[in-house]
């Protein structure tokens, strides 16, 4: 396996982008994410497909429109 895995902490667990070799092994689209959920004595996983172009555009539009509000909520810890 090549490349590095970068974990990102989420509220539900840790997410990482699958390496191309990993995606090919399990037959999912490149760019899919693995979410790891820690449970007592085990780790549960979930595979999420990569975001669509429409999703990416929608998020970018929301950030453009509400970016200042998002920054203020982040600053306040909301």
C-alpha positions as CSV (number, residue, x, y, z in Angstrom):
1,X,0.0,0.0,0.0
2,X,1.4,3.4,-0.9
3,X,0.6,6.9,0.4
4,X,-0.3,8.2,3.8
5,X,-3.6,8.0,5.7
6,X,-4.7,11.2,7.3
7,X,-7.3,10.9,10.0
8,X,-9.8,13.6,10.8
9,X,-11.7,13.6,14.1
10,X,-15.4,14.0,13.7
11,X,-18.2,13.9,16.3
12,X,-19.0,10.3,15.4
13,X,-15.5,9.0,15.1
14,X,-12.5,9.3,12.8
15,X,-12.6,9.7,9.0
16,X,-10.0,9.1,6.4
17,X,-9.9,9.1,2.6
18,X,-9.3,5.6,1.3
19,X,-6.2,5.0,-0.7
20,X,-6.9,3.9,-4.3
21,X,-5.6,0.4,-3.5
22,X,-8.1,0.2,-0.5
23,X,-11.0,1.4,-2.7
24,X,-10.2,-1.2,-5.4
25,X,-9.9,-4.0,-2.9
26,X,-13.4,-3.5,-1.6
27,X,-14.9,-2.3,-4.9
28,X,-15.9,1.3,-4.0
29,X,-15.2,4.6,-5.8
30,X,-11.8,6.2,-5.4
31,X,-12.1,9.1,-3.0
32,X,-14.5,7.2,-0.7
33,X,-14.2,7.8,3.0
34,X,-13.9,5.3,5.9
35,X,-15.4,6.4,9.2
36,X,-14.2,4.5,12.2
37,X,-16.5,4.3,15.3
38,X,-14.9,3.2,18.5
39,X,-17.0,1.0,20.7
40,X,-16.1,-0.9,23.9
41,X,-13.8,-3.7,22.7
42,X,-14.3,-3.1,19.0
43,X,-14.1,-0.7,16.0
44,X,-17.0,-0.4,13.6
45,X,-16.5,1.0,10.2
46,X,-18.7,2.8,7.6
47,X,-17.7,3.6,4.0
48,X,-19.1,6.8,2.6
49,X,-19.0,7.6,-1.2
50,X,-17.0,10.7,-2.4
51,X,-19.0,13.9,-2.5
52,X,-20.7,14.7,-5.8
53,X,-19.8,17.9,-7.8
54,X,-23.3,19.2,-6.8
55,X,-22.6,18.7,-3.1
56,X,-19.2,20.4,-3.4
57,X,-20.8,23.4,-5.1
58,X,-23.6,23.6,-2.6
59,X,-21.1,23.6,0.3
60,X,-19.0,26.3,-1.4
61,X,-22.1,28.5,-1.9
62,X,-23.1,28.1,1.8
63,X,-19.6,29.0,2.9
64,X,-19.6,32.0,0.7
65,X,-23.0,33.1,1.9
66,X,-22.6,32.2,5.6
67,X,-18.8,32.1,6.1
68,X,-18.7,34.9,8.7
69,X,-21.5,33.3,10.7
70,X,-19.7,30.0,10.6
71,X,-16.5,31.7,11.8
72,X,-18.3,33.4,14.7
73,X,-19.9,30.1,15.8
74,X,-16.5,28.4,15.7
75,X,-15.0,31.2,17.7
76,X,-17.7,30.9,20.3
77,X,-17.5,27.1,20.4
78,X,-21.1,26.5,19.1
